[in-house]
Amino acid sequence: MSPTIPTLAIGDDFETQELLKQACREYALYHTFEYITLKANKTRYTIRCKSEGCPWRLHASQLDSTRMFRIKTYRTEHNCIGMLHGGHAQVTTSFLANKLSEKIKEQPFYRPIDMVKDIQSDLGVKISYSKAYRVKERGQELVNGKHEESFKALRQYCLDIERTNPGSKATLETTPDNKFLRMFVCYGASATGFAHCRPILGLDGTHLKTKYLGILLTATAIDANGQLFPLAYATVDAENDTNWLWFLQLLYGVIITYTQHFTVPGNLVFLSDRQKGLLEGVSLIFPDCPHGYCLRHLEENFHREFKNTQLKSLLWKAARAMTKDKFDLIIREMNGINPRAGPWLLSHANPEHWAELFFVGRRYGNFTSNIAESLNSWLLVAREMPILAMFEKIRQQLMTWFVERREIDKNNTGILVKSVANTIQVLQNDRSRRYRCIPCTAVWYEVSSSETLKDYIVKLDSQTCSCRAWQSKGYPCSHALAIVLLRKEDPALYAKEFFTMDAFRKTYAAPIIHPHNDDFNRPLRYTEPVEIINNSDDNPDSHESDSDIILPPNTRRPPGRPKKRRIRHRNELEGEIGVRRQNQKCSRCKEAGHSKRTCREVI
């Protein structure tokens, strides 16, 4: 960790007293001895060797009218045998945090147990696990700043985002006593890029693991290649009706400004897991937008009620059914297994929200809210950071994604993105060439399939097929491709516009800029109250006073260490450390009939 040999000598100058102390600790660590502090104040710093009778001694004092310290007295000789134990008094938590801060920044999952091993291997010092844990917390504080300082900087941070990223919306709200309440962020690059994505938004909320807790609300879209495209996100104190309504109102303002074509009734689709406040909020703010329920969460509720794996399988078949007869047949099969299953399902979740047959919008193959939950999974590290560092972590990831995805399919000369073009090619080669087509009108055709022994009606003018696959996926199905081959046309002309390379490039055309792009010398973290210009019309020259500094919210953190991972099966935990037994079995162990002693939880 320390590639250079530390040295001390009379006349050495140090810019601050802290740097002097750091150099003394480095020297004592390298030469394996400990010292005690005789004097330490604003102007003097005196230490001597810890062993009684040893002449080693150092004295430094502050230079006049500066913060600089100079070594005035220094006795270098030792007559002691050094340390007789594996620890070191000068290897403090702050000392180790400074040395390991870069590694902690680069490796967010750097474990304290690994830190114990690395410190002994690199420095020859043994520390306890609890001290290593404190070192990691202190190192994270050095990297990400303190929680309280983060809240002080949020008002200026919002102003900087809107100033350096044109078209962005960063809204901050506080309580009457000036404590943080909630904050919404949507970058202009994301808003303009969303206009060229699939018209789907996944809504979800996830818990934050910080000192002051909170909930992160997200609205996530999907680009032409099926990749996550975060549109907007917000931090609130709780997941309730009020906060979801506030979030959706701000989201509506973004959509109505940049994507007015999505406001056409039935065009934009929302996907969620029916969380508290979402059902009423979406129906109130977006009354003409179809709202799809996450089938995975519906499956969990269904299985919790009836405990039958066959019913889960039938639920997915019912969701994908394309005809009324097939849907009714599956419901009857459910009733044959349990007479209560069908009526319970239809009464607890209206089929128009989860069954493809009755859904009025187009989900393009998305039956779950995984698009939002996948983003939450990536945010595992950011969710433990102070709020300002968390917002910056999200911004940096967005910026990285935008840059990387501009290079995807860079040399593609086709009309469609490569993934969709390859899918169409496979459908043409494997199925479409074997179908028999009979024209009804200039744009209506009847297609006979030798695989299903059924006939399908394809309407090119409305881009529909009676199999409903074309409407569901957004690009021609195998039956429609048979007609396109017959007419000797390009299939790309019949795919949705957001699958084109032009739309994909426009999605990531605008950049996301650092909030201090014009002045990198200004820190994002503020260690003391800063003067912020108030741009109000009533008093354009007014400045924010200390009483306007945002304070942390009133939040009581629950006892215990925050959980890092979800409950997983015992076989997945073999070889891992830091586990404790659960009092209850997980769902997988229940299904397998395992005892309670086989169920564990990673902490």
URGIHU-V925072 format. One record per backbone hydrogen bond with DSSP energy under -0.5 kcal/mol. CO is the residue of the C=O (numbers start at 0). NH is the residue of the N-H. E is the energy in kcal/mol with one decimal. If there is no record, write none. Layout:
# URGIHU-V925072
CO;NH;E + CO;NH;E
This chain:
# URGIHU-V925072
0;2;-0.6 + 3;5;-0.6 + 8;11;-1.9 + 11;70;-2.1 + 13;68;-2.8 + 15;19;-1.4 + 16;20;-2.5 + 17;21;-2.3 + 18;22;-2.0 + 19;23;-2.2 + 20;24;-2.3 + 21;25;-2.2 + 22;26;-2.2 + 23;27;-2.6 + 24;28;-2.4 + 25;29;-2.2 + 26;30;-2.2 + 27;32;-2.0 + 28;31;-0.8 + 31;82;-0.9 + 33;49;-2.8 + 35;37;-0.5 + 35;47;-2.0 + 38;45;-2.9 + 42;61;-2.5 + 43;40;-2.4 + 44;59;-2.5 + 45;37;-2.4 + 45;38;-1.6 + 46;57;-2.5 + 47;35;-2.6 + 50;53;-1.5 + 55;48;-2.0 + 56;74;-2.8 + 57;46;-2.4 + 58;71;-2.4 + 58;72;-2.0 + 59;44;-2.4 + 60;69;-2.5 + 62;65;-1.6 + 67;62;-2.9 + 68;13;-2.8 + 69;60;-2.0 + 69;71;-0.5 + 70;10;-2.4 + 72;58;-2.9 + 73;75;-0.6 + 74;56;-1.4 + 85;125;-2.2 + 87;90;-1.0 + 89;91;-1.9 + 91;95;-2.5 + 92;96;-2.3 + 93;97;-2.1 + 94;98;-1.6 + 95;99;-2.3 + 96;100;-0.9 + 99;103;-2.7 + 100;104;-2.0 + 101;105;-2.1 + 102;106;-2.3 + 106;109;-1.9 + 108;110;-0.5 + 110;114;-2.0 + 111;115;-2.3 + 112;116;-1.3 + 113;117;-2.5 + 114;118;-2.5 + 115;119;-1.7 + 116;120;-2.2 + 117;121;-2.8 + 118;122;-2.4 + 118;123;-0.7 + 118;124;-1.0 + 119;123;-0.8 + 127;131;-2.1 + 128;132;-2.3 + 129;133;-1.9 + 130;134;-2.4 + 131;135;-2.2 + 132;136;-2.2 + 133;137;-2.6 + 134;138;-2.8 + 135;139;-2.6 + 136;140;-1.7 + 137;141;-2.0 + 138;142;-2.0 + 139;143;-3.1 + 140;144;-2.0 + 145;149;-1.7 + 146;150;-1.5 + 147;151;-1.4 + 148;152;-1.3 + 149;153;-0.6 + 150;153;-0.8 + 152;156;-2.2 + 153;157;-2.4 + 154;158;-1.7 + 155;159;-2.4 + 156;160;-2.2 + 157;161;-2.0 + 158;162;-1.6 + 159;163;-2.6 + 160;164;-2.0 + 163;165;-0.5 + 164;167;-1.9 + 168;185;-1.9 + 170;183;-2.8 + 172;180;-2.0 + 172;181;-1.7 + 174;177;-2.3 + 177;550;-2.2 + 178;174;-2.8 + 180;236;-0.5 + 181;172;-2.7 + 182;234;-2.2 + 183;170;-2.2 + 184;232;-2.0 + 185;168;-2.9 + 186;190;-2.3 + 187;191;-2.5 + 188;192;-1.8 + 189;193;-2.1 + 190;194;-0.6 + 192;195;-1.9 + 193;196;-1.8 + 197;199;-2.9 + 198;268;-2.2 + 200;202;-0.5 + 200;270;-2.5 + 201;219;-2.4 + 203;217;-2.6 + 205;215;-3.0 + 209;212;-0.9 + 213;207;-2.4 + 214;216;-0.6 + 214;235;-2.7 + 215;205;-1.9 + 216;233;-2.5 + 217;203;-1.7 + 218;230;-2.6 + 218;231;-1.5 + 219;201;-3.4 + 220;228;-2.2 + 221;197;-2.3 + 222;225;-1.8 + 226;222;-2.2 + 228;220;-2.8 + 231;218;-2.6 + 232;184;-2.7 + 233;216;-2.9 + 234;182;-2.0 + 235;214;-2.8 + 237;239;-1.1 + 239;243;-2.2 + 240;244;-2.3 + 241;245;-2.2 + 242;246;-2.6 + 243;247;-2.7 + 244;248;-2.0 + 245;249;-1.9 + 246;250;-2.3 + 247;251;-2.4 + 248;252;-1.6 + 249;253;-1.6 + 250;254;-2.4 + 251;255;-2.8 + 252;256;-1.0 + 253;257;-2.3 + 254;258;-2.5 + 258;261;-1.5 + 259;262;-1.5 + 260;263;-0.8 + 261;267;-1.0 + 263;266;-2.5 + 263;267;-0.5 + 268;200;-2.4 + 269;291;-3.6 + 270;202;-2.8 + 271;293;-2.6 + 274;277;-1.8 + 274;278;-0.8 + 276;280;-1.6 + 277;281;-2.8 + 278;282;-1.6 + 279;283;-1.6 + 280;284;-2.8 + 281;285;-2.3 + 285;288;-1.6 + 287;265;-2.4 + 287;289;-0.5 + 289;269;-2.4 + 289;291;-0.6 + 291;271;-1.9 + 293;297;-1.9 + 294;298;-2.4 + 295;299;-1.9 + 296;300;-2.1 + 297;301;-2.4 + 298;302;-2.8 + 299;303;-2.3 + 300;304;-1.2 + 301;305;-1.8 + 302;306;-2.8 + 307;311;-1.1 + 308;312;-1.7 + 309;313;-2.2 + 310;314;-1.9 + 311;315;-1.6 + 312;316;-1.7 + 313;317;-2.5 + 314;318;-2.0 + 315;319;-1.5 + 316;320;-0.8 + 317;320;-0.5 + 318;355;-2.9 + 322;326;-2.0 + 323;327;-2.6 + 324;328;-2.1 + 325;329;-2.0 + 326;330;-2.1 + 327;331;-2.1 + 328;332;-1.9 + 329;333;-2.0 + 330;334;-2.1 + 331;335;-1.7 + 332;336;-1.2 + 333;336;-0.6 + 333;337;-2.7 + 337;340;-1.8 + 337;341;-0.6 + 338;342;-0.5 + 339;343;-2.2 + 340;344;-2.5 + 341;345;-2.5 + 342;346;-1.7 + 343;347;-2.1 + 344;348;-1.7 + 349;352;-2.4 + 350;353;-1.0 + 350;354;-2.7 + 352;292;-2.8 + 354;357;-0.6 + 354;358;-1.6 + 362;365;-1.3 + 364;366;-0.8 + 366;294;-2.7 + 368;371;-1.2 + 368;372;-1.9 + 369;373;-2.8 + 370;374;-0.7 + 371;375;-1.7 + 372;376;-1.9 + 373;377;-1.7 + 374;378;-1.4 + 376;379;-1.3 + 377;380;-0.7 + 378;382;-2.5 + 380;383;-1.5 + 381;384;-1.5 + 382;208;-2.0 + 385;389;-2.5 + 386;390;-2.1 + 387;391;-2.1 + 388;392;-2.4 + 389;393;-2.2 + 390;394;-2.2 + 391;395;-2.6 + 392;396;-1.9 + 393;397;-2.5 + 394;398;-2.7 + 395;399;-2.3 + 396;400;-2.8 + 397;401;-2.6 + 398;402;-1.9 + 399;403;-2.7 + 400;404;-2.7 + 401;405;-1.0 + 402;406;-0.5 + 403;406;-1.1 + 406;409;-1.5 + 408;411;-1.4 + 414;500;-3.1 + 416;420;-2.4 + 417;421;-2.5 + 418;422;-1.5 + 419;423;-2.4 + 420;424;-2.0 + 421;425;-2.1 + 422;426;-2.2 + 423;427;-2.3 + 424;428;-2.2 + 425;429;-2.6 + 426;430;-1.9 + 426;431;-2.2 + 427;432;-1.4 + 430;433;-2.4 + 431;434;-1.4 + 435;447;-2.9 + 437;445;-3.0 + 442;459;-2.7 + 443;439;-3.1 + 443;440;-1.8 + 444;457;-2.6 + 445;437;-2.7 + 446;448;-0.5 + 446;455;-2.7 + 447;435;-1.8 + 448;452;-1.1 + 453;448;-2.5 + 455;446;-3.1 + 455;457;-0.6 + 456;465;-1.7 + 457;444;-2.6 + 457;459;-0.6 + 458;462;-0.8 + 458;463;-1.9 + 463;458;-2.7 + 464;467;-2.1 + 467;471;-1.9 + 468;472;-2.4 + 469;473;-2.1 + 473;495;-2.1 + 476;480;-2.4 + 477;481;-1.3 + 478;482;-1.1 + 479;483;-2.1 + 480;484;-2.4 + 481;485;-1.8 + 482;486;-2.1 + 483;487;-0.6 + 483;488;-2.2 + 484;487;-0.8 + 488;490;-0.5 + 489;492;-1.7 + 490;493;-2.0 + 491;494;-1.1 + 495;498;-1.9 + 496;499;-1.8 + 498;416;-2.3 + 499;503;-2.1 + 500;504;-2.5 + 501;505;-1.8 + 502;506;-1.6 + 503;507;-0.9 + 505;508;-1.0 + 510;512;-0.5 + 513;516;-1.7 + 515;518;-1.2 + 518;521;-1.3 + 520;522;-0.5 + 524;526;-0.5 + 529;531;-0.6 + 531;543;-1.9 + 532;534;-0.6 + 538;541;-1.7 + 541;533;-1.9 + 544;547;-1.6 + 545;548;-1.4 + 550;179;-2.8 + 552;554;-1.1 + 554;556;-0.7 + 567;599;-0.5 + 568;571;-1.1 + 568;572;-0.5 + 569;572;-1.7 + 570;573;-0.6 + 572;575;-2.3 + 577;602;-1.7 + 579;600;-2.0 + 585;589;-2.1 + 586;590;-2.2 + 587;591;-1.7 + 588;592;-0.9 + 588;593;-2.3 + 589;592;-0.6 + 594;597;-1.4 + 595;598;-1.5 + 597;599;-0.5 + 598;581;-1.6 + 600;579;-1.6 + 601;564;-0.5
